[in-house]
Amino acid sequence: MIQSSRLPSLLLSALFALSFFAGLLLPGILRAAEEKKIEFPSASQHAMVKQRVGLTDIELDYSRPNKNDREIFGGLVPYGKLWRTGANAVTKIKFSKAVTLGGKEIPAGEYALFTIPTADEWTIIVSKDAKVQSAADYKQENDAVRLTAKPEPNPVTIETFTIALADVKGASATLNFLWDKTRVPVKLTTDDVEQVSKQLEATASATTPLDPRTAYQAAAFYYDNNKDMTQAAKWIDQALEKNPDAYFMHYKKAQIQAKLGNKKEATASAQKTIDILKKDKAPDESAIKNAQQIIDSSK
């Protein structure tokens, strides 16, 4: 039996031994922890694309493989087979409002995006199962829509697979799939212009005038979307009543008048734009050039 008088010394010896071995082990543990923190770049980098079209936010989440001197479509990506449309994981697409993609209506929400490429036609699949992990887990019963698109030859070789929204005008855009020498464009539209137009039509018939900022935006909206130019002219005049020295408002008025065919009035408004700009110590030369173009085209 250990005498009670020896217990304190034995405990101290044990603690010392534990401290000693811990000191020997600690550097190794720390090195292991540091090694676990090493992060390596992916061969196919992750990408997030965010784009507003009209008033609708669109997000794409995908990974971007490289060509690396390989044959892509019909080779690395077999024809006629389901493709996750990227690398590493299934591509996801999200719409904040309903859209029309390739002529097919899609409600707001998040979706998985699959494709079936062939030499002459691609099938594009928008799946309601946004949590699907691989092409092997895909089920056709979860399709939100299926649509087709024609591949086109791309004049420049695209090394890294790219999904991009281009030609963003008003409430429309083109969803492009680009890789190697292939481009697959799909038209995307929203009903945002229609919805804003309805609101503005109600406003135009009201007796209360718009505030200057909204009046300018309404005039610009009508101009950009080829709506009623006579009404657009009324709104830009409302905006200018409170902002007579706003060169950009005079420029918008010149654009509207030119579209109405009122060349003399368009020239006067464009000249007013230039006169205001030239009062600045460092005038915006590009804005002056744009106004001058209206004057030249109205002669």
PyMOL commands that set and color helices and strands:
alter all, ss='L'
color gray80, all
select helices_A, chain A and resi 4-36+135-137+140-142+192-204+212-224+229-242+247-260+263-278+285-297
alter helices_A, ss='H'
color red, helices_A
select strands_A, chain A and resi 45-53+56-64+91-95+99-101+104-106+109-117+122-127+143-149+152-169+172-189
alter strands_A, ss='S'
color yellow, strands_A
deselect
rebuild
show_as cartoon
